[in-house]
Structure formats: structure tokens, C-alpha cells
């Protein structure tokens, strides 16, 4: 019997604000927040006390990074403090300071070599990229990855406007933390006030880390990630159409299931789970030409919605033996080919690129697609001869187009 996943969705972060605020107060997280903030408050004003306070802060930040890492992986419930993710990586806070120094160095370099205007622009980009650097560091534990401006900008662009919205929310949370701490510090002096100020700082910081991690989890498909946690936080609302479809599938009544699913697609045209189910259903019942036609349109819709990883899965599942599968829109090819290469699906990526110049003559992505094909041949398959052949073809095809320089440069590198 054919099996499919029930369409599920990840609840948007803007619907889960109470979750971000209550996460640090959960029974599993509250002991760490209270205990570590209390350790900071009780530390005496001595060298040993300063070291104890620093140690407690580093331990808390490691907990925060671990929570972020778990959120990215789709494990959104508060973890136990003996979770394996907390066993190492206590150098992450120090690495984050190194990353921040590198990013500040980029701003200084822009000021020194390009002038104050460039420094302001770079400074704005660096400020926006700080949450992305925290996320990358928590996920990779690598300083160079977290300080790579190209990687950080790509993450911000891939997530899009929601990243900017989360950035603003982080600023508001930080401001709320400072305001609340200032009020308690002014009205509640002494040890109790110091502890409450520390507790508020830890509470809001952990909330911000949870928010950042959940954002990446919500938009993991745009980033080409595959979380090991649940695919979604809850199923979509039940409806009679879905119930009929499931019943027909269990009965292996595929024609009736096709009609029920078609009705669902008409009722919810923006739900991309249904076309994916239709594609897999057609593979059971329809001829390859019909499957290919439906899949080509589906690829465009998935990539346009930022679901490139799901589009790559469709390519890998339904690649016809007699004719490669191609999207309809030319803009779909490049991001899809890049993700296919990342997934080691070289046959599908090369088939997607092959003949692009005939299907879409003069398109701006032609040079980059053929360069990508050459890189697959040379770097992934060790076939320099095939890489040179496609580069030579691309150079002849593009003629005087400025984009030909990238092909010529790579051709020279292969010949060196």
C-alpha cells in the first residue's frame, strides 16, 4: 500500500510568543536560570568571586547555545540538563567574542580602506548579521563559519523578511530586559535586587536564543536543512476532504483518492503539501509524461516558496529514465541545481543543466549553470576532461558576454 506523510506544519513564530517567554521558566530550565543567576549574585567582590561569576555566566551561555542548537534541530521541548548537547562546547561563549571581534574588524577595515560611508554600510550589515552568527556558531561550533560574511548574508537573504522581523523582536527583548533590570536595581537594592537583575538578564537571554533557534527551524527548508525533530508542531485542522482522501488511500482506491486530493488542492491552493502528495499519487497511477508535466510545475512552486530541499526530493524520486525532468521557469534551475549538488545528486543536477541554453536562450543564469556543471565534473567526479568540454562550449556560446569571464577563469585554473 502507498504511504504518505500527513501534511503537517510548523506553527509560525509570531503565534508562539508565550512559548518563548515561558520556556526559561519551564521546570527543566528554571533550576539552571535560578541557580546560575544566584551564583553570580552571591559571588564576592574578589578575584575568586569574579572568576566564579564568570564561570556561572559561561555555563549559562553554554546552556543557551545548546537550547538554540536543539531548537534548530526541531527539538522544541525544554531539554533535560543532562542532555548530551550540554556535555561539551563550553568554549562557545569565548568563540562568540572572537567572532564579534572579527566582525568589528571588518567594519574597521571598511573605514580604513573604503571610507566612512562604506564603514556605515558594513556596520549595518554586521549588526544585522549578529543573530545569524550566533545561530551558525551554535550549529557548527566553528569560528570561521560564524564569521563568514558571505555565509551570514546568504542565511539572512534565504530567510528573508522574517529574519528582519526576528531581529527587531530581539532588539525589543533586549530593551525590555535592560528596562526591567534597571527598575528592580533602583527599587530593590541589596543582594535580592542583584539576584533579580541577574535572573531577568538570564531569562530574557534564553528567550532570545529560543526565538533564534525556532526561526531557523521554521524556515529550515529555505536553508536546505533537515531537522531530526518532528516535521511540524501539529497537524492541520481535520476536514472531511482530507478524511475522504485518507480513507480512499487506505482502500487503495486511487482514482477516488485523486479526486478527493484535487478538491483539497482547489480549496487550499496555497498549501504545497497537497501537490506533493498528488505527485506521489500520480506516480502510482499515471504515465511518465503526465507525472513529468505535473512535477515540472510543482518544482517551480516549491522553489518559489523557498522549499528547495523538497523540490530536490521530487527530482530525486521521479527522474524519468527516458527524459530528464525540467522545471518550467528558468529561474528555478540554478537554486535547484545548487541544492542537488549539495545532496550529491549529480545526475539530476547535470540533467537539469543540460540543454538550458536551448530551452531558455540568453538567460542570465546560463553562465553560472554551466560553471556549476563544470565544478560538478571536476571537483565532485574528478572528470577534468568533461569539465573543460562544457567550459569550452559555454565560452563559445556566450561570446562577448561579460559573464564568460568566470568560465574562462575556471578553465585556466583547471589547465594550471
C-alpha positions in Angstrom: 0.0 0.0 0.0 1.2 3.5 -0.8 2.1 5.5 2.3 2.3 9.2 2.7 3.0 11.7 5.4 0.1 13.5 6.9 0.6 17.2 5.9 1.8 19.0 9.0 3.0 22.5 9.6 5.4 24.3 11.9 3.4 26.9 13.8 4.8 30.3 12.9 7.0 32.0 15.5 4.6 35.0 15.7 1.9 32.7 17.1 4.3 31.3 19.7 5.3 34.4 21.7 4.1 32.9 25.1 6.3 29.9 24.4 9.4 32.0 24.0 8.7 33.8 27.3 7.7 30.8 29.3 10.5 28.5 28.1 13.1 29.7 30.6 10.5 29.2 33.4 9.8 25.6 32.5 10.5 23.0 35.2 13.6 21.8 33.3 15.1 25.2 32.7 14.1 27.2 35.8 16.7 25.5 38.2 19.5 26.5 35.8 18.3 30.0 35.5 17.8 30.5 39.2 20.9 28.6 40.3 23.3 30.3 37.9 22.0 33.8 38.5 22.1 33.2 42.2 25.8 32.1 41.9 26.6 35.4 40.1 24.7 37.4 42.8 26.5 35.6 45.7 30.0 36.0 44.2 32.1 38.2 46.4 33.9 41.2 45.1 37.3 39.4 44.9 39.3 37.8 42.2 37.9 34.4 43.1 34.4 35.9 43.2 34.9 37.4 39.7 36.1 34.0 38.4 33.1 32.3 40.0 30.7 34.8 38.4 32.4 34.4 35.0 32.2 30.6 35.3 28.5 30.7 36.1 27.9 33.1 33.2 29.8 30.8 30.8 27.8 27.8 31.9 24.6 29.6 31.4 25.6 30.8 27.9 26.5 27.2 27.1 23.0 26.1 28.1 21.6 28.9 25.9 23.7 27.8 22.9 22.6 24.2 23.5 19.0 25.1 23.6 19.4 27.1 20.4 21.1 24.1 18.7 18.2 21.8 19.8 15.6 24.3 18.5 17.3 24.4 15.1 17.1 20.6 15.1 13.4 20.7 15.7 13.6 19.5 19.3 11.4 22.4 20.7 10.5 21.0 24.1 12.7 22.1 27.1 15.6 19.6 27.3 16.9 17.9 30.4 20.1 19.5 31.7 21.9 16.1 31.3 21.1 16.1 27.5 24.3 15.2 25.5 24.2 18.6 23.8 25.4 20.2 27.1 28.4 17.9 27.7 30.9 19.9 25.7 31.3 23.1 23.7 31.9 25.3 26.8 34.3 27.3 24.7 31.3 28.6 22.6 30.9 31.9 24.5 34.6 32.6 24.0 34.4 31.8 20.4 31.4 34.2 20.1 33.6 37.0 21.4 36.2 36.1 18.8 33.5 36.2 16.1 32.4 39.6 17.2 35.9 40.9 17.1 36.3 39.6 13.6 33.1 41.3 12.5 34.1 44.5 14.2 37.4 44.2 12.3 35.5 44.1 9.1 33.9 47.4 9.9 37.3 48.9 10.8 38.8 47.7 7.6 36.0 49.2 5.6 36.5 52.5 7.4 40.3 52.5 6.9 40.4 51.4 3.2 37.0 52.5 1.8 35.9 55.5 3.9 33.2 56.3 6.5 30.3 55.7 4.1 31.4 52.2 3.4 32.0 51.6 7.1 28.5 52.7 8.0 27.0 50.3 5.3 29.3 47.4 6.5 28.4 48.3 10.1 24.7 48.0 9.4 25.2 44.6 7.7 27.4 43.3 10.5 24.8 44.4 13.1 22.0 42.6 11.2 24.2 39.6 10.9 24.9 39.1 14.6 21.9 36.8 15.2 22.9 34.8 12.2 26.5 34.4 13.5 25.1 33.2 16.9 23.0 30.6 15.1 25.8 29.4 12.9 28.2 29.1 15.8 25.7 27.2 17.9 25.1 24.8 14.9 28.7 24.3 13.7 30.9 25.3 16.7 33.2 26.8 14.1 34.5 30.4 14.4 35.3 30.8 10.7 31.8 29.7 9.7 30.2 32.1 12.2 32.4 35.0 11.0 32.0 34.3 7.3 30.1 37.3 5.9 29.1 35.6 2.7 27.5 32.7 4.7 25.8 35.0 7.1 24.3 37.2 4.3 23.1 34.1 2.5 21.3 33.0 5.6 19.6 36.4 6.0 18.6 36.5 2.4 17.3 32.9 2.4 15.1 33.5 5.4 14.1 36.9 4.1 11.7 39.4 5.8 11.1 37.0 8.8 14.8 37.4 9.7 14.4 41.1 9.9 11.2 40.7 12.0 13.1 38.5 14.5 16.0 40.9 14.6 13.5 43.7 15.6 12.0 41.4 18.2 15.5 40.7 19.6 16.1 44.4 20.0 12.8 44.8 21.8 13.5 41.9 24.1 17.0 43.3 24.9 15.5 46.7 25.6 12.8 45.1 27.8 15.5 43.2 29.8 17.5 46.4 30.4 14.4 48.4 31.4 13.2 45.7 33.8 16.6 45.2 35.3 17.1 48.9 35.8 13.8 49.3 37.6 14.5 46.4 40.0 18.0 47.7 40.6 16.7 51.1 41.5 13.8 49.9 43.7 15.2 46.7 45.3 18.8 47.3 46.4 21.0 44.7 48.0 21.5 41.0 47.4 17.9 40.3 46.4 18.0 43.1 43.8 21.3 41.8 42.4 19.9 38.3 42.1 16.6 39.5 40.4 18.6 41.7 37.9 20.8 38.6 37.0 17.8 36.4 36.8 16.0 38.8 34.4 19.1 39.0 32.2 19.4 35.2 32.0 15.6 34.8 31.5 15.5 37.2 28.5 18.7 36.0 27.0 17.4 32.4 27.0 14.1 33.6 25.4 16.1 35.3 22.6 18.2 32.2 22.0 15.0 30.1 21.8 13.4 32.6 19.4 16.5 32.5 17.1 16.6 28.7 17.0 12.9 28.4 16.4 13.1 30.8 13.5 15.7 28.6 11.8 13.6 25.5 12.5 10.5 27.2 11.0 12.4 28.1 7.8 14.8 25.1 7.6 13.7 24.3 4.1 14.8 27.7 2.8 18.2 26.9 4.3 18.4 23.4 3.0 18.4 21.9 6.5 16.7 18.6 7.6 15.9 18.7 11.3 15.8 15.4 13.1 12.9 16.6 15.3 9.2 16.4 14.4 8.3 17.7 10.9 5.7 20.0 12.4 4.3 21.1 15.7 0.8 19.9 15.0 -1.3 18.6 12.1 -3.5 21.0 10.1 -7.2 21.1 11.0 -9.1 18.0 10.1 -11.7 18.3 7.3 -14.0 16.0 5.5 -12.0 16.2 2.3 -8.8 15.1 4.0 -10.7 12.3 5.8 -12.1 11.0 2.5 -8.6 11.1 0.9 -7.1 9.1 3.7 -9.9 6.5 3.6 -9.5 6.1 -0.2 -5.8 5.7 0.1 -6.2 3.0 2.8 -8.6 1.2 0.5 -6.2 1.6 -2.4 -8.9 3.4 -4.4 -6.5 5.6 -6.2 -9.0 7.2 -8.7 -11.2 8.3 -5.9 -8.2 9.5 -3.8 -7.1 11.6 -6.8 -10.4 13.3 -7.0 -10.5 14.0 -3.3 -7.0 15.4 -3.3 -7.8 17.5 -6.4 -10.7 19.0 -4.4 -8.3 19.7 -1.5 -5.9 21.5 -3.8 -8.8 23.7 -5.2 -9.9 24.5 -1.7 -6.4 25.3 -0.4 -4.4 26.5 -3.4 -1.5 27.8 -1.3 -1.0 24.5 0.6 2.0 23.0 -1.2 1.7 19.7 0.8 -1.2 18.6 -1.4 0.5 19.0 -4.8 3.4 16.9 -3.4 1.0 14.2 -2.4 -0.6 14.4 -5.8 2.8 14.0 -7.4 3.4 10.8 -5.5 -0.1 9.6 -6.2 0.3 10.1 -9.9 3.5 8.1 -9.9 1.3 5.1 -8.9 -1.4 5.7 -11.4 -0.3 7.9 -14.3 2.1 7.6 -17.3 5.6 9.2 -17.0 4.7 12.1 -19.3 1.8 13.1 -17.0 3.9 12.7 -14.0 6.7 14.8 -15.5 4.3 17.6 -16.5 2.8 17.8 -13.1 6.2 17.6 -11.4 7.7 20.4 -13.6 5.1 22.9 -12.4 5.4 21.6 -8.8 9.2 22.3 -8.9 8.6 25.9 -9.8 6.0 26.4 -7.0 8.3 24.8 -4.4 11.4 26.7 -5.3 9.4 30.0 -5.5 8.1 29.3 -1.9 11.7 28.7 -0.7 11.1 24.9 -0.4 14.2 24.0 -2.5 15.1 20.9 -0.5 11.6 19.5 -1.1 11.9 20.3 -4.8 15.2 18.4 -4.8 13.5 15.4 -3.3 10.9 15.4 -6.1 13.8 15.5 -8.6 15.4 12.5 -7.0 12.2 10.5 -6.7 10.8 11.0 -10.2 13.6 11.4 -12.6 12.3 9.7 -15.8 14.6 7.2 -17.3 14.0 8.3 -20.9 13.8 12.1 -20.5 15.2 14.4 -17.8 12.8 16.4 -15.7 12.9 20.2 -16.1 11.0 23.0 -14.4 9.0 25.4 -16.5 10.5 28.6 -15.2 14.2 29.3 -16.0 14.8 31.0 -12.5 14.1 27.6 -10.8 17.1 25.9 -12.4 20.0 27.5 -10.6 18.9 27.2 -6.9 17.6 23.7 -7.6 20.8 22.6 -9.2 22.9 24.0 -6.4 20.9 22.1 -3.8 21.0 18.9 -5.8 24.8 19.2 -5.9 24.9 19.7 -2.1 22.8 16.5 -1.8 25.3 14.6 -4.1 22.6 14.1 -6.7 24.9 14.8 -9.5 23.0 13.0 -12.2 19.9 15.0 -11.6 21.8 18.3 -11.3 23.7 17.7 -14.6 20.5 16.6 -16.3 18.7 19.8 -15.1 21.5 22.0 -16.5 21.9 20.1 -19.8 20.3 22.0 -22.7 19.4 25.0 -20.6 20.6 27.4 -23.4 18.2 25.9 -25.8 15.2 25.9 -23.6 15.9 29.5 -22.3 18.2 31.2 -24.8 20.0 34.3 -23.5 19.0 33.8 -19.9 21.2 35.5 -17.2 21.8 32.2 -15.3 23.3 30.4 -18.3 27.0 31.1 -17.4 26.5 30.2 -13.7 24.7 27.0 -14.5 27.4 25.8 -16.9 30.1 26.8 -14.4 28.3 24.7 -11.8 28.2 21.8 -14.2 31.9 22.1 -14.7 32.5 22.2 -11.0 30.5 19.0 -10.5 32.5 17.2 -13.2 35.9 18.5 -11.9 35.5 18.7 -8.2 32.9 16.1 -7.4 33.5 13.5 -10.1 37.2 14.1 -10.9 36.5 14.3 -14.6 38.5 17.4 -15.7 38.1 16.5 -19.4 34.3 16.7 -19.2 34.6 20.0 -17.2 36.9 21.5 -19.9 34.5 20.4 -22.6 31.5 22.1 -21.0 33.6 25.2 -20.2 34.7 25.4 -23.8 31.2 25.1 -25.0 30.0 27.8 -22.6 32.7 30.2 -23.7 31.8 29.7 -27.3 28.1 30.1 -26.6 28.4 33.3 -24.5 30.8 35.0 -26.8 31.4 38.6 -25.7 29.0 38.3 -22.7 30.9 39.6 -19.5 29.7 36.5 -17.7 32.1 34.5 -19.8 35.0 35.7 -17.6 34.0 33.3 -14.8 34.1 30.3 -17.2 37.5 31.4 -18.6 39.0 31.8 -15.1 37.8 28.3 -14.1 39.1 26.9 -17.4 42.6 28.5 -16.7 42.5 27.1 -13.2 41.9 23.6 -14.5 44.7 23.9 -17.0 47.2 25.2 -14.4 
